[in-house]
């Protein structure tokens, strides 16, 4: 067991998977000598060489397309999209093509690729380095979408993603990279895709979240505990397929539910979770399902007070928790 | 790098070895029997194509993108490749390619009629889309979106190179797809890594309704190869032997580790873009005049007759055999059932994996 950051956990998972399976290789912008703009691939080119750590041209469509072709032809590519905000040229290859390979060929081909996507704000990234874009991918059947919040989950889930036989979009929140530390077992372990995790057990309300703001939920829950409100925090970890069983089990226990995400609210993950709860656990509810999410502006602004206005914070979440507790 | 251009539709350049500017070794010279076999495939493709078009007009086939006018280019290219060794990332106009790779008229008709047992997608997709069982032949066409297959083919070739396998991956596309950004990205990536890819452009001079002059400010797609530091070869796509030689040279380069080649086969589209298109709205009558005089099928017939490889009796036998095969395939395809939705949820995800609903 060692304490490490999220970025170190990602790097260790990549290194171990590349050591384990010669079919695993990585490609992306600046991932070689530079080690990636966030240093996720630092040291990999020295260990595995330029043939398995491929610096690509600045061309996301071909990063997606080349990864897809290699995956269809028996390799296990892990492509890095430098910033999630830059992913759109690759969407044709990912949502358009990779997600449909298995279905559109009746299983005659599959696309076991991983796209690692740094995303999210609170890093002074402005409108084009802060976006939460996971819902666009989580909407697409055929893809699996993962968004871990801790080093332990990041390592175990990235290993599962590499070994999975379907295309996986792996969202890494940039602000968690160095901010969030945690214990990670030495050596090999995996965490199953599609399983949420109760990060804090509680009896008075269920808060469903993922990514950076899941930590803000834990902070807020600690504050509420001092006020006598016992909050359960469910970390989704996987956004497709959703682990609705864990969410519903928690809601049936607490009878109150809230969803927290950094992405904007409308037509989002929170709406989907709320709908699932309404469909399956309506009679267990003592209050309407509450959502805390990003505001309805196109993306997160640059200047600090404007950025803070956008970001869900522990304080904003705690306020919402108090409202829900009082309902 | 040089871009060798032969003049399309000029008989004097029809059989000029392509790629000679690179001093590449060409493929073995074709004999009369080879050409006769190619002729058989072209005739079968034409008869089948006409039948499918007819069935569309009868309301029995929902959609068809005809290969009429592309047959010589497609049969010539496959002749230079190895169906067991190589990988084929085709696009929607590849009826002759499919026949040349051994896919049967019945299997193709099952696709056009969206019937059970269709071998690429189980009729989940448009005709000619999906993938053939890999053990049989690595033919792939994942989508209708043009040019997406180019970077995919590059990734396929990258995987072969990483494993040290000697294979050629062919990415088929049209002049329309040559305008897509992914075409540029694919050629650039393949050139950087010297990957065993042939970019095979069938230039029929129209992107649906948009003529070449409004698609590009150059005479030949092949000249773009210069931008990637790879050979670009323009050949007369009505001459199956010229196409065979160009693709053969490109395959030899790929197998020797010398990287990708852009081959542009200049052809004509005898029919509208698809059965849903009306080319009289945009294609001048004079544009179509004379094109059918250049039809590669009668031209090949003439060549074979001149060399004594074909006489009336044999030609009659070839044509009636094609008719018979297509008639039987039509009957069998019509009698086949539509697929039931019993496996509707299968293969969204790997069987047994998270999210699997089968």
HADDOCK unambig.tbl for C-alpha pairs under 7 A between the chains (distance, minus, plus):
assign (segid A and resid 59 and name CA) (segid B and resid 185 and name CA) 6.73 0.50 0.50
assign (segid A and resid 61 and name CA) (segid B and resid 182 and name CA) 6.37 0.50 0.50
assign (segid A and resid 62 and name CA) (segid B and resid 151 and name CA) 5.42 0.50 0.50
assign (segid A and resid 62 and name CA) (segid B and resid 182 and name CA) 6.53 0.50 0.50
assign (segid A and resid 62 and name CA) (segid B and resid 185 and name CA) 5.78 0.50 0.50
assign (segid A and resid 62 and name CA) (segid B and resid 186 and name CA) 6.26 0.50 0.50
assign (segid A and resid 65 and name CA) (segid B and resid 151 and name CA) 4.75 0.50 0.50
assign (segid A and resid 65 and name CA) (segid B and resid 152 and name CA) 4.78 0.50 0.50
assign (segid A and resid 65 and name CA) (segid B and resid 155 and name CA) 6.93 0.50 0.50
assign (segid A and resid 66 and name CA) (segid B and resid 151 and name CA) 5.12 0.50 0.50
assign (segid A and resid 66 and name CA) (segid B and resid 152 and name CA) 5.06 0.50 0.50
assign (segid A and resid 66 and name CA) (segid B and resid 154 and name CA) 5.87 0.50 0.50
assign (segid A and resid 66 and name CA) (segid B and resid 155 and name CA) 3.83 0.50 0.50
assign (segid A and resid 67 and name CA) (segid B and resid 155 and name CA) 5.95 0.50 0.50
assign (segid A and resid 68 and name CA) (segid B and resid 152 and name CA) 5.94 0.50 0.50
assign (segid A and resid 68 and name CA) (segid B and resid 155 and name CA) 6.72 0.50 0.50
assign (segid A and resid 69 and name CA) (segid B and resid 152 and name CA) 3.98 0.50 0.50
assign (segid A and resid 69 and name CA) (segid B and resid 153 and name CA) 5.86 0.50 0.50
assign (segid A and resid 69 and name CA) (segid B and resid 154 and name CA) 6.80 0.50 0.50
assign (segid A and resid 69 and name CA) (segid B and resid 155 and name CA) 4.14 0.50 0.50
assign (segid A and resid 69 and name CA) (segid B and resid 156 and name CA) 4.53 0.50 0.50
assign (segid A and resid 70 and name CA) (segid B and resid 155 and name CA) 4.37 0.50 0.50
assign (segid A and resid 70 and name CA) (segid B and resid 156 and name CA) 4.67 0.50 0.50
assign (segid A and resid 70 and name CA) (segid B and resid 158 and name CA) 6.54 0.50 0.50
assign (segid A and resid 70 and name CA) (segid B and resid 159 and name CA) 5.11 0.50 0.50
assign (segid A and resid 73 and name CA) (segid B and resid 156 and name CA) 5.46 0.50 0.50
assign (segid A and resid 73 and name CA) (segid B and resid 159 and name CA) 6.32 0.50 0.50
assign (segid A and resid 75 and name CA) (segid B and resid 159 and name CA) 6.37 0.50 0.50
assign (segid A and resid 93 and name CA) (segid B and resid 148 and name CA) 6.82 0.50 0.50
assign (segid A and resid 97 and name CA) (segid B and resid 142 and name CA) 6.70 0.50 0.50
assign (segid A and resid 97 and name CA) (segid B and resid 143 and name CA) 6.79 0.50 0.50
assign (segid A and resid 101 and name CA) (segid B and resid 142 and name CA) 6.30 0.50 0.50
assign (segid A and resid 102 and name CA) (segid B and resid 347 and name CA) 5.68 0.50 0.50
assign (segid A and resid 102 and name CA) (segid B and resid 348 and name CA) 6.38 0.50 0.50
assign (segid A and resid 103 and name CA) (segid B and resid 347 and name CA) 5.00 0.50 0.50
assign (segid A and resid 103 and name CA) (segid B and resid 348 and name CA) 5.19 0.50 0.50
assign (segid A and resid 104 and name CA) (segid B and resid 121 and name CA) 5.51 0.50 0.50
assign (segid A and resid 104 and name CA) (segid B and resid 124 and name CA) 6.29 0.50 0.50
assign (segid A and resid 104 and name CA) (segid B and resid 125 and name CA) 6.38 0.50 0.50
assign (segid A and resid 104 and name CA) (segid B and resid 130 and name CA) 5.55 0.50 0.50
assign (segid A and resid 104 and name CA) (segid B and resid 142 and name CA) 6.90 0.50 0.50
assign (segid A and resid 105 and name CA) (segid B and resid 120 and name CA) 5.92 0.50 0.50
assign (segid A and resid 105 and name CA) (segid B and resid 121 and name CA) 4.38 0.50 0.50
assign (segid A and resid 105 and name CA) (segid B and resid 130 and name CA) 4.54 0.50 0.50
assign (segid A and resid 105 and name CA) (segid B and resid 131 and name CA) 5.40 0.50 0.50
assign (segid A and resid 106 and name CA) (segid B and resid 121 and name CA) 5.43 0.50 0.50
assign (segid A and resid 106 and name CA) (segid B and resid 122 and name CA) 6.59 0.50 0.50
assign (segid A and resid 106 and name CA) (segid B and resid 347 and name CA) 6.01 0.50 0.50
assign (segid A and resid 107 and name CA) (segid B and resid 347 and name CA) 5.58 0.50 0.50
assign (segid A and resid 108 and name CA) (segid B and resid 131 and name CA) 6.37 0.50 0.50
assign (segid A and resid 108 and name CA) (segid B and resid 133 and name CA) 5.85 0.50 0.50
assign (segid A and resid 141 and name CA) (segid B and resid 348 and name CA) 6.99 0.50 0.50
assign (segid A and resid 142 and name CA) (segid B and resid 348 and name CA) 5.26 0.50 0.50
assign (segid A and resid 142 and name CA) (segid B and resid 349 and name CA) 5.98 0.50 0.50
assign (segid A and resid 165 and name CA) (segid B and resid 350 and name CA) 6.27 0.50 0.50
assign (segid A and resid 166 and name CA) (segid B and resid 349 and name CA) 6.41 0.50 0.50
assign (segid A and resid 166 and name CA) (segid B and resid 350 and name CA) 6.60 0.50 0.50
assign (segid A and resid 193 and name CA) (segid B and resid 354 and name CA) 6.51 0.50 0.50
assign (segid A and resid 194 and name CA) (segid B and resid 354 and name CA) 6.06 0.50 0.50
assign (segid A and resid 241 and name CA) (segid B and resid 354 and name CA) 6.70 0.50 0.50
assign (segid A and resid 241 and name CA) (segid B and resid 355 and name CA) 5.32 0.50 0.50
